[in-house]
């Protein structure tokens, strides 16, 4: 366990870390000063002091914009994590969280599927009950979630293919499944698509790695199947748009297929293969578990996902 050197920390103005984080966010002395509600000369003084303390320029001008140095990039994660933990401690000490009046930005790491499904309904929900709460979503690739949570880059993650460890809490939200979509004007296929037709077709799939078979690779290998994949991309809408324009079958998340496939004029069919996928889960770091705001947001996400599922079922029935 690391021992805190209180004496040395006492001689360091911790407000400088706040100034550093604001500068990393804004990449502008003027905007960072506005964010901190201080004058620009004071912000410039903070940056000068930071440069002296860290013996590095930290921020350099490249053309018309400011860019962080390698040292600044290395510092940004630990500084953000320290500030978030400090903020969580202050919030817990206050022992109060009123969503109607709270002013706070939550940073979420979302898979491309969850981003399309959750963000619209969650935003609509928050506009009604918590107008001061804002959501900053970013890609939550399964291989990067650990580092993003540890560095405080995100407050929580929602996605699949994630195996949590003792540093994080995890809660399954729903079981993943897939359907296939195709343009009936370009592919003369029955619905449901037969196994022979599916195996003979060309395919477009989701991939967030350097594998052309992407997210279905392991599931296909487990099922003893192989597909001719001609297009792979990390975004579901680009894969569905590819199926709309090309004679290919798009294999995507069932919820994405049911919500967005018909909007693009695509037929949606059950998959003629038995493929198994891990559940979509919500993951958050241990130190955020008792944060009242984060706990409240987790409940909003649960309810928004439930409402999304109900909406998809209603659309199917209609």
Phi and psi restraints in degrees (value plus and minus 20) as a CYANA .aco file:
   2 UNK   PHI     -96.0   -56.0
   2 UNK   PSI     116.3   156.3
   3 UNK   PHI    -112.8   -72.8
   3 UNK   PSI     112.6   152.6
   4 UNK   PHI    -100.2   -60.2
   4 UNK   PSI     106.5   146.5
   5 UNK   PHI    -106.3   -66.3
   5 UNK   PSI      67.5   107.5
   6 UNK   PHI     -83.2   -43.2
   6 UNK   PSI     -53.6   -13.6
   7 UNK   PHI     -84.2   -44.2
   7 UNK   PSI     -68.5   -28.5
   8 UNK   PHI     -87.6   -47.6
   8 UNK   PSI     -57.2   -17.2
   9 UNK   PHI     -84.9   -44.9
   9 UNK   PSI     -53.5   -13.5
  10 UNK   PHI     -81.7   -41.7
  10 UNK   PSI     -50.4   -10.4
  11 UNK   PHI    -106.9   -66.9
  11 UNK   PSI     -22.0    18.0
  12 UNK   PHI    -127.3   -87.3
  12 UNK   PSI     106.9   146.9
  13 UNK   PHI     -95.7   -55.7
  13 UNK   PSI      85.1   125.1
  14 UNK   PHI     -86.9   -46.9
  14 UNK   PSI     -35.6     4.4
  15 UNK   PHI     -83.8   -43.8
  15 UNK   PSI     -41.0    -1.0
  16 UNK   PHI     -85.5   -45.5
  16 UNK   PSI     -52.8   -12.8
  17 UNK   PHI     -87.8   -47.8
  17 UNK   PSI     -56.2   -16.2
  18 UNK   PHI     -83.1   -43.1
  18 UNK   PSI     -63.1   -23.1
  19 UNK   PHI     -83.7   -43.7
  19 UNK   PSI     -61.5   -21.5
  20 UNK   PHI     -81.4   -41.4
  20 UNK   PSI     -66.2   -26.2
  21 UNK   PHI     -84.2   -44.2
  21 UNK   PSI     -60.3   -20.3
  22 UNK   PHI     -83.2   -43.2
  22 UNK   PSI     -59.2   -19.2
  23 UNK   PHI     -87.6   -47.6
  23 UNK   PSI     -57.8   -17.8
  24 UNK   PHI     -83.4   -43.4
  24 UNK   PSI     -54.3   -14.3
  25 UNK   PHI     -92.1   -52.1
  25 UNK   PSI     -64.1   -24.1
  26 UNK   PHI    -116.4   -76.4
  26 UNK   PSI     -50.9   -10.9
  27 UNK   PHI      33.5    73.5
  27 UNK   PSI      17.3    57.3
  28 UNK   PHI    -176.7  -136.7
  28 UNK   PSI     106.6   146.6
  29 UNK   PHI     -82.3   -42.3
  29 UNK   PSI     -61.0   -21.0
  30 UNK   PHI     -83.6   -43.6
  30 UNK   PSI     -69.5   -29.5
  31 UNK   PHI     -88.7   -48.7
  31 UNK   PSI     -56.4   -16.4
  32 UNK   PHI     -83.8   -43.8
  32 UNK   PSI     -60.7   -20.7
  33 UNK   PHI     -83.0   -43.0
  33 UNK   PSI     -61.3   -21.3
  34 UNK   PHI     -83.3   -43.3
  34 UNK   PSI     -60.4   -20.4
  35 UNK   PHI     -81.8   -41.8
  35 UNK   PSI     -60.2   -20.2
  36 UNK   PHI    -106.3   -66.3
  36 UNK   PSI     -24.3    15.7
  37 UNK   PHI      39.5    79.5
  37 UNK   PSI      25.1    65.1
  38 UNK   PHI    -148.0  -108.0
  38 UNK   PSI     148.3   188.3
  39 UNK   PHI     -96.0   -56.0
  39 UNK   PSI     133.6   173.6
  40 UNK   PHI     -80.0   -40.0
  40 UNK   PSI     -60.6   -20.6
  41 UNK   PHI     -78.9   -38.9
  41 UNK   PSI     -56.6   -16.6
  42 UNK   PHI     -86.2   -46.2
  42 UNK   PSI     -59.0   -19.0
  43 UNK   PHI     -86.9   -46.9
  43 UNK   PSI     -61.6   -21.6
  44 UNK   PHI     -81.6   -41.6
  44 UNK   PSI     -58.4   -18.4
  45 UNK   PHI     -83.9   -43.9
  45 UNK   PSI     -61.5   -21.5
  46 UNK   PHI     -79.5   -39.5
  46 UNK   PSI     -64.5   -24.5
  47 UNK   PHI     -84.3   -44.3
  47 UNK   PSI     -61.7   -21.7
  48 UNK   PHI     -81.7   -41.7
  48 UNK   PSI     -61.2   -21.2
  49 UNK   PHI     -85.6   -45.6
  49 UNK   PSI     -61.9   -21.9
  50 UNK   PHI     -81.9   -41.9
  50 UNK   PSI     -60.8   -20.8
  51 UNK   PHI     -81.5   -41.5
  51 UNK   PSI     -59.2   -19.2
  52 UNK   PHI     -88.2   -48.2
  52 UNK   PSI     -65.3   -25.3
  53 UNK   PHI     -83.6   -43.6
  53 UNK   PSI     -61.1   -21.1
  54 UNK   PHI    -116.3   -76.3
  54 UNK   PSI     -20.8    19.2
  55 UNK   PHI      32.1    72.1
  55 UNK   PSI      27.1    67.1
  56 UNK   PHI    -176.9  -136.9
  56 UNK   PSI     129.8   169.8
  57 UNK   PHI     -86.2   -46.2
  57 UNK   PSI     -49.1    -9.1
  58 UNK   PHI      45.8    85.8
  58 UNK   PSI     -70.7   -30.7
  59 UNK   PHI    -153.9  -113.9
  59 UNK   PSI     106.2   146.2
  60 UNK   PHI    -145.7  -105.7
  60 UNK   PSI     130.9   170.9
  61 UNK   PHI    -107.3   -67.3
  61 UNK   PSI     106.3   146.3
  62 UNK   PHI    -140.5  -100.5
  62 UNK   PSI      83.6   123.6
  63 UNK   PHI      47.1    87.1
  63 UNK   PSI    -140.6  -100.6
  64 UNK   PHI    -118.8   -78.8
  64 UNK   PSI     -17.5    22.5
  65 UNK   PHI    -145.2  -105.2
  65 UNK   PSI     139.7   179.7
  66 UNK   PHI    -114.6   -74.6
  66 UNK   PSI     121.9   161.9
  67 UNK   PHI    -149.1  -109.1
  67 UNK   PSI     122.6   162.6
  68 UNK   PHI     -97.9   -57.9
  68 UNK   PSI     127.7   167.7
  69 UNK   PHI     -99.4   -59.4
  69 UNK   PSI     152.9   192.9
  70 UNK   PHI     -80.4   -40.4
  70 UNK   PSI     -57.6   -17.6
  71 UNK   PHI     -84.1   -44.1
  71 UNK   PSI     -61.8   -21.8
  72 UNK   PHI     -83.1   -43.1
  72 UNK   PSI     -61.5   -21.5
  73 UNK   PHI     -83.2   -43.2
  73 UNK   PSI     -58.7   -18.7
  74 UNK   PHI     -87.8   -47.8
  74 UNK   PSI     -53.3   -13.3
  75 UNK   PHI     -98.1   -58.1
  75 UNK   PSI     -46.7    -6.7
  76 UNK   PHI     -80.3   -40.3
  76 UNK   PSI     -63.5   -23.5
  77 UNK   PHI     -83.4   -43.4
  77 UNK   PSI     -74.9   -34.9
  78 UNK   PHI     -80.0   -40.0
  78 UNK   PSI     -58.1   -18.1
  79 UNK   PHI     -85.3   -45.3
  79 UNK   PSI     -64.6   -24.6
  80 UNK   PHI     -81.1   -41.1
  80 UNK   PSI     -62.5   -22.5
  81 UNK   PHI     -82.5   -42.5
  81 UNK   PSI     -64.4   -24.4
  82 UNK   PHI     -81.5   -41.5
  82 UNK   PSI     -62.0   -22.0
  83 UNK   PHI     -88.6   -48.6
  83 UNK   PSI     -57.7   -17.7
  84 UNK   PHI     -86.6   -46.6
  84 UNK   PSI     -60.1   -20.1
  85 UNK   PHI     -85.8   -45.8
  85 UNK   PSI     -58.9   -18.9
  86 UNK   PHI     -83.5   -43.5
  86 UNK   PSI     -62.0   -22.0
  87 UNK   PHI     -83.7   -43.7
  87 UNK   PSI     -62.1   -22.1
  88 UNK   PHI     -82.0   -42.0
  88 UNK   PSI     -59.1   -19.1
  89 UNK   PHI     -84.1   -44.1
  89 UNK   PSI     -61.4   -21.4
  90 UNK   PHI     -84.7   -44.7
  90 UNK   PSI     -62.1   -22.1
  91 UNK   PHI     -85.9   -45.9
  91 UNK   PSI     -60.3   -20.3
  92 UNK   PHI     -87.1   -47.1
  92 UNK   PSI     -57.2   -17.2
  93 UNK   PHI     -83.9   -43.9
  93 UNK   PSI     -56.4   -16.4
  94 UNK   PHI     -88.6   -48.6
  94 UNK   PSI     -45.4    -5.4
  95 UNK   PHI      32.8    72.8
  95 UNK   PSI      18.3    58.3
  96 UNK   PHI    -173.1  -133.1
  96 UNK   PSI     121.2   161.2
  97 UNK   PHI    -168.0  -128.0
  97 UNK   PSI      93.0   133.0
  98 UNK   PHI    -133.0   -93.0
  98 UNK   PSI      82.4   122.4
  99 UNK   PHI     -79.7   -39.7
  99 UNK   PSI     -45.1    -5.1
 100 UNK   PHI     -89.9   -49.9
 100 UNK   PSI     -46.0    -6.0
 101 UNK   PHI    -140.1  -100.1
 101 UNK   PSI     -31.1     8.9
 102 UNK   PHI     -84.3   -44.3
 102 UNK   PSI     118.7   158.7
 103 UNK   PHI    -134.4   -94.4
 103 UNK   PSI      86.1   126.1
 104 UNK   PHI    -178.0  -138.0
 104 UNK   PSI     125.5   165.5
 105 UNK   PHI    -130.1   -90.1
 105 UNK   PSI     104.5   144.5
 106 UNK   PHI    -120.9   -80.9
 106 UNK   PSI     116.2   156.2
 107 UNK   PHI    -126.4   -86.4
 107 UNK   PSI      99.1   139.1
 108 UNK   PHI    -135.8   -95.8
 108 UNK   PSI     114.2   154.2
 109 UNK   PHI    -114.4   -74.4
 109 UNK   PSI      94.8   134.8
 110 UNK   PHI    -142.4  -102.4
 110 UNK   PSI     116.8   156.8
 111 UNK   PHI     -87.3   -47.3
 111 UNK   PSI     142.8   182.8
 112 UNK   PHI     -82.7   -42.7
 112 UNK   PSI     -54.2   -14.2
 113 UNK   PHI     -83.9   -43.9
 113 UNK   PSI     -71.1   -31.1
 114 UNK   PHI     -85.9   -45.9
 114 UNK   PSI     -55.9   -15.9
 115 UNK   PHI     -78.0   -38.0
 115 UNK   PSI     -63.9   -23.9
 116 UNK   PHI     -91.8   -51.8
 116 UNK   PSI     -53.4   -13.4
 117 UNK   PHI    -105.2   -65.2
 117 UNK   PSI     -61.4   -21.4
 118 UNK   PHI    -109.7   -69.7
 118 UNK   PSI     -65.4   -25.4
 119 UNK   PHI     -77.7   -37.7
 119 UNK   PSI     -64.7   -24.7
 120 UNK   PHI     -80.2   -40.2
 120 UNK   PSI     -68.9   -28.9
 121 UNK   PHI     -91.8   -51.8
 121 UNK   PSI     -57.0   -17.0
 122 UNK   PHI     -85.4   -45.4
 122 UNK   PSI     -62.3   -22.3
 123 UNK   PHI     -82.8   -42.8
 123 UNK   PSI     -64.9   -24.9
 124 UNK   PHI     -81.1   -41.1
 124 UNK   PSI     -59.8   -19.8
 125 UNK   PHI     -84.9   -44.9
 125 UNK   PSI     -65.0   -25.0
 126 UNK   PHI     -88.7   -48.7
 126 UNK   PSI     -52.8   -12.8
 127 UNK   PHI     -81.8   -41.8
 127 UNK   PSI     -49.5    -9.5
 128 UNK   PHI    -101.7   -61.7
 128 UNK   PSI     -59.6   -19.6
 129 UNK   PHI    -132.0   -92.0
 129 UNK   PSI     -35.0     5.0
 130 UNK   PHI    -168.1  -128.1
 130 UNK   PSI      53.7    93.7
 131 UNK   PHI     -84.1   -44.1
 131 UNK   PSI     -38.5     1.5
 132 UNK   PHI    -111.8   -71.8
 132 UNK   PSI     -22.4    17.6
 133 UNK   PHI    -111.0   -71.0
 133 UNK   PSI     111.4   151.4
 134 UNK   PHI    -143.7  -103.7
 134 UNK   PSI     130.2   170.2
 135 UNK   PHI    -136.7   -96.7
 135 UNK   PSI     105.8   145.8
 136 UNK   PHI    -132.4   -92.4
 136 UNK   PSI      86.2   126.2
 137 UNK   PHI    -117.9   -77.9
 137 UNK   PSI     124.1   164.1
 138 UNK   PHI    -165.1  -125.1
 138 UNK   PSI     141.6   181.6
 139 UNK   PHI     -76.5   -36.5
 139 UNK   PSI     112.2   152.2
 140 UNK   PHI    -136.2   -96.2
 140 UNK   PSI      46.9    86.9
 141 UNK   PHI     -79.1   -39.1
 141 UNK   PSI     115.5   155.5
 142 UNK   PHI     -76.3   -36.3
 142 UNK   PSI     -54.2   -14.2
 143 UNK   PHI     -93.4   -53.4
 143 UNK   PSI     -35.2     4.8
 144 UNK   PHI    -129.5   -89.5
 144 UNK   PSI     -26.6    13.4
 145 UNK   PHI     -80.8   -40.8
 145 UNK   PSI     -65.5   -25.5
 146 UNK   PHI     -73.2   -33.2
 146 UNK   PSI     -72.6   -32.6
 147 UNK   PHI     -85.0   -45.0
 147 UNK   PSI     -58.0   -18.0
 148 UNK   PHI     -87.4   -47.4
 148 UNK   PSI     -59.3   -19.3
 149 UNK   PHI     -89.9   -49.9
 149 UNK   PSI     -63.0   -23.0
 150 UNK   PHI     -84.0   -44.0
 150 UNK   PSI     -57.5   -17.5
 151 UNK   PHI    -102.2   -62.2
 151 UNK   PSI     -25.8    14.2
 152 UNK   PHI      56.1    96.1
 152 UNK   PSI      -5.2    34.8
 153 UNK   PHI     -87.2   -47.2
 153 UNK   PSI     -55.2   -15.2
 154 UNK   PHI    -148.3  -108.3
 154 UNK   PSI     133.5   173.5
 155 UNK   PHI    -106.5   -66.5
 155 UNK   PSI     -52.4   -12.4
 156 UNK   PHI    -180.1  -140.1
 156 UNK   PSI     144.9   184.9
 157 UNK   PHI    -147.9  -107.9
 157 UNK   PSI     125.6   165.6
 158 UNK   PHI    -151.3  -111.3
 158 UNK   PSI      98.5   138.5
 159 UNK   PHI    -197.6  -157.6
 159 UNK   PSI    -191.6  -151.6
 160 UNK   PHI    -135.9   -95.9
 160 UNK   PSI     159.1   199.1
 161 UNK   PHI      37.1    77.1
 161 UNK   PSI      23.8    63.8
 162 UNK   PHI    -144.8  -104.8
 162 UNK   PSI     109.0   149.0
 163 UNK   PHI    -131.6   -91.6
 163 UNK   PSI      81.9   121.9
 164 UNK   PHI     -90.6   -50.6
 164 UNK   PSI     136.3   176.3
 165 UNK   PHI    -138.1   -98.1
 165 UNK   PSI    -190.3  -150.3
 166 UNK   PHI     -87.8   -47.8
 166 UNK   PSI     -31.6     8.4
 167 UNK   PHI    -101.9   -61.9
 167 UNK   PSI     -31.4     8.6
 168 UNK   PHI    -154.2  -114.2
 168 UNK   PSI     132.3   172.3
 169 UNK   PHI    -113.5   -73.5
 169 UNK   PSI     129.9   169.9
 170 UNK   PHI    -159.5  -119.5
 170 UNK   PSI     121.0   161.0
 171 UNK   PHI    -160.0  -120.0
 171 UNK   PSI      94.6   134.6
 172 UNK   PHI     -83.1   -43.1
 172 UNK   PSI     118.1   158.1
 173 UNK   PHI    -124.3   -84.3
 173 UNK   PSI     -61.8   -21.8
 174 UNK   PHI    -182.9  -142.9
 174 UNK   PSI     139.5   179.5
 175 UNK   PHI    -102.1   -62.1
 175 UNK   PSI     112.6   152.6
 176 UNK   PHI     -96.0   -56.0
 176 UNK   PSI     125.7   165.7
 177 UNK   PHI    -173.7  -133.7
 177 UNK   PSI     145.9   185.9
 178 UNK   PHI    -150.5  -110.5
 178 UNK   PSI     134.5   174.5
 179 UNK   PHI    -150.6  -110.6
 179 UNK   PSI     148.9   188.9
 180 UNK   PHI    -136.7   -96.7
 180 UNK   PSI     128.3   168.3
 181 UNK   PHI    -147.2  -107.2
 181 UNK   PSI     126.2   166.2
 182 UNK   PHI    -173.9  -133.9
 182 UNK   PSI     138.5   178.5
 183 UNK   PHI    -110.6   -70.6
 183 UNK   PSI      92.1   132.1
 184 UNK   PHI     -84.9   -44.9
 184 UNK   PSI     -36.2     3.8
 185 UNK   PHI     -96.6   -56.6
 185 UNK   PSI     -40.3    -0.3
 186 UNK   PHI    -130.0   -90.0
 186 UNK   PSI     -44.8    -4.8
 187 UNK   PHI    -146.6  -106.6
 187 UNK   PSI     100.7   140.7
 188 UNK   PHI    -109.4   -69.4
 188 UNK   PSI      62.2   102.2
 189 UNK   PHI    -140.6  -100.6
 189 UNK   PSI     129.7   169.7
 190 UNK   PHI     -94.5   -54.5
 190 UNK   PSI     142.9   182.9
 191 UNK   PHI    -153.5  -113.5
 191 UNK   PSI      91.7   131.7
 192 UNK   PHI     -94.8   -54.8
 192 UNK   PSI     129.6   169.6
 193 UNK   PHI     -88.7   -48.7
 193 UNK   PSI     114.6   154.6
 194 UNK   PHI     -96.1   -56.1
 194 UNK   PSI     139.9   179.9
 195 UNK   PHI     -81.2   -41.2
 195 UNK   PSI     -61.5   -21.5
 196 UNK   PHI     -83.4   -43.4
 196 UNK   PSI     -63.8   -23.8
 197 UNK   PHI     -85.7   -45.7
 197 UNK   PSI     -59.8   -19.8
 198 UNK   PHI     -83.7   -43.7
 198 UNK   PSI     -65.1   -25.1
 199 UNK   PHI     -89.9   -49.9
 199 UNK   PSI     -48.7    -8.7
 200 UNK   PHI    -103.7   -63.7
 200 UNK   PSI     -37.1     2.9
 201 UNK   PHI     -99.6   -59.6
 201 UNK   PSI     146.8   186.8
 202 UNK   PHI    -113.2   -73.2
 202 UNK   PSI     134.3   174.3
 203 UNK   PHI    -153.5  -113.5
 203 UNK   PSI     133.8   173.8
 204 UNK   PHI    -143.8  -103.8
 204 UNK   PSI     112.0   152.0
 205 UNK   PHI    -156.6  -116.6
 205 UNK   PSI     145.8   185.8
 206 UNK   PHI     -99.9   -59.9
 206 UNK   PSI     112.8   152.8
 207 UNK   PHI    -165.0  -125.0
 207 UNK   PSI     108.5   148.5
 208 UNK   PHI    -134.8   -94.8
 208 UNK   PSI      -4.3    35.7
 209 UNK   PHI    -149.0  -109.0
 209 UNK   PSI    -188.2  -148.2
 210 UNK   PHI    -107.9   -67.9
 210 UNK   PSI     -11.0    29.0
 211 UNK   PHI    -110.1   -70.1
 211 UNK   PSI     111.2   151.2
 212 UNK   PHI     -85.9   -45.9
 212 UNK   PSI     -49.6    -9.6
 213 UNK   PHI    -105.7   -65.7
 213 UNK   PSI     -30.3     9.7
 214 UNK   PHI      30.5    70.5
 214 UNK   PSI    -151.8  -111.8
 215 UNK   PHI     -88.1   -48.1
 215 UNK   PSI     -38.5     1.5
 216 UNK   PHI    -115.8   -75.8
 216 UNK   PSI     -20.3    19.7
 217 UNK   PHI     -77.0   -37.0
 217 UNK   PSI     -75.1   -35.1
 218 UNK   PHI     -84.1   -44.1
 218 UNK   PSI     -60.1   -20.1
 219 UNK   PHI     -85.4   -45.4
 219 UNK   PSI     -59.0   -19.0
 220 UNK   PHI     -85.6   -45.6
 220 UNK   PSI     -63.3   -23.3
 221 UNK   PHI     -82.8   -42.8
 221 UNK   PSI     -59.0   -19.0
 222 UNK   PHI     -85.8   -45.8
 222 UNK   PSI     -53.3   -13.3
 223 UNK   PHI    -106.2   -66.2
 223 UNK   PSI     -22.5    17.5
 224 UNK   PHI      48.4    88.4
 224 UNK   PSI      13.8    53.8
 225 UNK   PHI    -140.5  -100.5
 225 UNK   PSI     137.5   177.5
 226 UNK   PHI    -159.0  -119.0
 226 UNK   PSI     117.1   157.1
 227 UNK   PHI    -138.7   -98.7
 227 UNK   PSI     133.1   173.1
 228 UNK   PHI    -108.7   -68.7
 228 UNK   PSI      71.9   111.9
 229 UNK   PHI    -106.7   -66.7
 229 UNK   PSI     102.7   142.7
 230 UNK   PHI    -129.3   -89.3
 230 UNK   PSI     -31.4     8.6
 231 UNK   PHI    -171.1  -131.1
 231 UNK   PSI     116.1   156.1
 232 UNK   PHI    -163.0  -123.0
 232 UNK   PSI     120.7   160.7
 233 UNK   PHI    -174.8  -134.8
 233 UNK   PSI     139.9   179.9
 234 UNK   PHI    -101.2   -61.2
 234 UNK   PSI     -29.3    10.7
 235 UNK   PHI    -131.1   -91.1
 235 UNK   PSI     111.0   151.0
 236 UNK   PHI     -83.9   -43.9
 236 UNK   PSI     -59.7   -19.7
 237 UNK   PHI     -86.4   -46.4
 237 UNK   PSI     -53.9   -13.9
 238 UNK   PHI     -88.4   -48.4
 238 UNK   PSI     -54.2   -14.2
 239 UNK   PHI     -89.6   -49.6
 239 UNK   PSI     -61.6   -21.6
 240 UNK   PHI     -85.8   -45.8
 240 UNK   PSI     -59.2   -19.2
 241 UNK   PHI     -85.2   -45.2
 241 UNK   PSI     -54.0   -14.0
 242 UNK   PHI     -83.9   -43.9
 242 UNK   PSI     -62.6   -22.6
 243 UNK   PHI     -86.4   -46.4
 243 UNK   PSI     -50.0   -10.0
 244 UNK   PHI     -89.1   -49.1
 244 UNK   PSI     -52.5   -12.5
 245 UNK   PHI    -120.2   -80.2
 245 UNK   PSI     -35.7     4.3
 246 UNK   PHI    -148.7  -108.7
 246 UNK   PSI     137.2   177.2
 247 UNK   PHI    -101.0   -61.0
 247 UNK   PSI      43.8    83.8
 248 UNK   PHI    -151.5  -111.5
 248 UNK   PSI     139.0   179.0
 249 UNK   PHI    -119.8   -79.8
 249 UNK   PSI     109.0   149.0
 250 UNK   PHI    -119.4   -79.4
 250 UNK   PSI     103.0   143.0
 251 UNK   PHI    -122.5   -82.5
 251 UNK   PSI      92.8   132.8
 252 UNK   PHI    -157.9  -117.9
 252 UNK   PSI     152.5   192.5
 253 UNK   PHI     -71.7   -31.7
 253 UNK   PSI     118.4   158.4
 254 UNK   PHI     -76.7   -36.7
 254 UNK   PSI     -62.8   -22.8
 255 UNK   PHI     -86.9   -46.9
 255 UNK   PSI     -58.5   -18.5
 256 UNK   PHI     -86.6   -46.6
 256 UNK   PSI     -64.1   -24.1
 257 UNK   PHI     -80.6   -40.6
 257 UNK   PSI     -65.2   -25.2
 258 UNK   PHI     -90.9   -50.9
 258 UNK   PSI     -54.9   -14.9
 259 UNK   PHI    -100.5   -60.5
 259 UNK   PSI     -61.7   -21.7
 260 UNK   PHI    -130.2   -90.2
 260 UNK   PSI     -41.2    -1.2
 261 UNK   PHI     -77.1   -37.1
 261 UNK   PSI     -74.2   -34.2
 262 UNK   PHI     -80.8   -40.8
 262 UNK   PSI     -51.2   -11.2
 263 UNK   PHI     -83.4   -43.4
 263 UNK   PSI     -45.6    -5.6
 264 UNK   PHI    -119.4   -79.4
 264 UNK   PSI      -8.9    31.1
 265 UNK   PHI      54.7    94.7
 265 UNK   PSI       5.4    45.4
 266 UNK   PHI    -119.0   -79.0
 266 UNK   PSI     123.8   163.8
 267 UNK   PHI     -96.7   -56.7
 267 UNK   PSI     121.0   161.0
 268 UNK   PHI    -135.5   -95.5
 268 UNK   PSI     105.8   145.8
 269 UNK   PHI    -149.6  -109.6
 269 UNK   PSI     129.5   169.5
 270 UNK   PHI     -81.0   -41.0
 270 UNK   PSI     134.7   174.7
 271 UNK   PHI    -102.7   -62.7
 271 UNK   PSI     110.2   150.2
 272 UNK   PHI    -102.0   -62.0
 272 UNK   PSI      -2.0    38.0
 273 UNK   PHI    -147.4  -107.4
 273 UNK   PSI     127.7   167.7
 274 UNK   PHI    -110.5   -70.5
 274 UNK   PSI      75.4   115.4
 275 UNK   PHI    -128.3   -88.3
 275 UNK   PSI     121.1   161.1
 276 UNK   PHI    -135.5   -95.5
 276 UNK   PSI     115.6   155.6
 277 UNK   PHI    -152.1  -112.1
 277 UNK   PSI     133.2   173.2
 278 UNK   PHI     -90.6   -50.6
 278 UNK   PSI     138.8   178.8
 279 UNK   PHI     -92.1   -52.1
 279 UNK   PSI     137.6   177.6
 280 UNK   PHI    -100.1   -60.1
 280 UNK   PSI     107.5   147.5
 281 UNK   PHI    -148.3  -108.3
 281 UNK   PSI     134.1   174.1
 282 UNK   PHI    -121.3   -81.3
 282 UNK   PSI     110.4   150.4
 283 UNK   PHI    -149.5  -109.5
 283 UNK   PSI     116.1   156.1
 284 UNK   PHI    -165.4  -125.4
 284 UNK   PSI     133.0   173.0
 285 UNK   PHI     -91.7   -51.7
 285 UNK   PSI     134.5   174.5
 286 UNK   PHI     -76.7   -36.7
 286 UNK   PSI     -59.7   -19.7
 287 UNK   PHI     -90.2   -50.2
 287 UNK   PSI     -32.5     7.5
 288 UNK   PHI    -118.6   -78.6
 288 UNK   PSI     -19.5    20.5
 289 UNK   PHI     -83.5   -43.5
 289 UNK   PSI     -59.2   -19.2
 290 UNK   PHI    -116.7   -76.7
 290 UNK   PSI     -17.0    23.0
 291 UNK   PHI     -84.9   -44.9
 291 UNK   PSI      99.6   139.6
 292 UNK   PHI     -80.6   -40.6
 292 UNK   PSI     -59.7   -19.7
 293 UNK   PHI     -86.6   -46.6
 293 UNK   PSI     -63.5   -23.5
 294 UNK   PHI     -86.9   -46.9
 294 UNK   PSI     -59.5   -19.5
 295 UNK   PHI     -82.5   -42.5
 295 UNK   PSI     -61.1   -21.1
 296 UNK   PHI     -82.3   -42.3
 296 UNK   PSI     -63.7   -23.7
 297 UNK   PHI     -84.4   -44.4
 297 UNK   PSI     -59.3   -19.3
 298 UNK   PHI     -79.0   -39.0
 298 UNK   PSI     -58.9   -18.9
 299 UNK   PHI     -87.2   -47.2
 299 UNK   PSI     -57.4   -17.4
 300 UNK   PHI     -83.7   -43.7
 300 UNK   PSI     -57.8   -17.8
 301 UNK   PHI     -86.7   -46.7
 301 UNK   PSI     -62.1   -22.1
 302 UNK   PHI     -78.8   -38.8
 302 UNK   PSI     -67.1   -27.1
 303 UNK   PHI     -89.9   -49.9
 303 UNK   PSI     -56.1   -16.1
 304 UNK   PHI     -86.8   -46.8
 304 UNK   PSI     -60.0   -20.0
 305 UNK   PHI     -86.4   -46.4
 305 UNK   PSI     -58.4   -18.4
 306 UNK   PHI     -83.3   -43.3
 306 UNK   PSI     -62.8   -22.8
 307 UNK   PHI     -85.3   -45.3
 307 UNK   PSI     -58.3   -18.3
 308 UNK   PHI     -82.0   -42.0
 308 UNK   PSI     -64.9   -24.9
 309 UNK   PHI     -81.8   -41.8
 309 UNK   PSI     -62.0   -22.0
 310 UNK   PHI     -84.3   -44.3
 310 UNK   PSI     -57.1   -17.1
 311 UNK   PHI     -86.3   -46.3
 311 UNK   PSI     -60.3   -20.3
 312 UNK   PHI     -84.7   -44.7
 312 UNK   PSI     -62.8   -22.8
 313 UNK   PHI     -81.5   -41.5
 313 UNK   PSI     -61.4   -21.4
 314 UNK   PHI     -83.9   -43.9
 314 UNK   PSI     -60.7   -20.7
 315 UNK   PHI     -82.5   -42.5
 315 UNK   PSI     -59.0   -19.0
 316 UNK   PHI     -85.0   -45.0
 316 UNK   PSI     -63.9   -23.9
 317 UNK   PHI     -83.4   -43.4
 317 UNK   PSI     -54.4   -14.4
